[in-house]
Amino acid sequence: MTVEFVETRDDYQMIKVAGEITAANSADFSSELKRCREEYADGGLILDLAELRYISSAGLRVLLTLSQKEGSKVKLIHASEVMREILDETGFSGLFDVE
């Protein structure tokens, strides 16, 4: 799993998330998101999920915490069909602006 700041676009910070987020690395996922937000704290947040293959319930919990902190300022983009299914089946697609 990798989390990488990409750019700032239209008052949104874009962060690329790749690999798999599991219970074993969800704490690292949370820490990396926090680090990116501290370094580039202005505006909303876009998570580019194009290269994210899987997210466990522990990873979803990190997204839920992020949603509660950031509110409507979080967008998920480039979600694969598998990721969209996970987000839809868990109800998370209703918490985020998913593109």
Stockholm file with secondary structure:
# STOCKHOLM 1.0

chainA/1-99         MTVEFVETRDDYQMIKVAGEITAANSADFSSELKRCREEYADGGLILDLAELRYISSAGLRVLLTLSQKEGSKVKLIHASEVMREILDETGFSGLFDVE
#=GR chainA/1-99 SS CEEEEEEEETTEEEEEEEEEECTTTHHHHHHHHHHHHHHSCSSEEEEEEEEEEEECHHHHHHHHHHHHHHGGGEEEESCCHHHHHHHHHHTGGGTSEEC
#=GC SS_cons        CEEEEEEEETTEEEEEEEEEECTTTHHHHHHHHHHHHHHSCSSEEEEEEEEEEEECHHHHHHHHHHHHHHGGGEEEESCCHHHHHHHHHHTGGGTSEEC
//
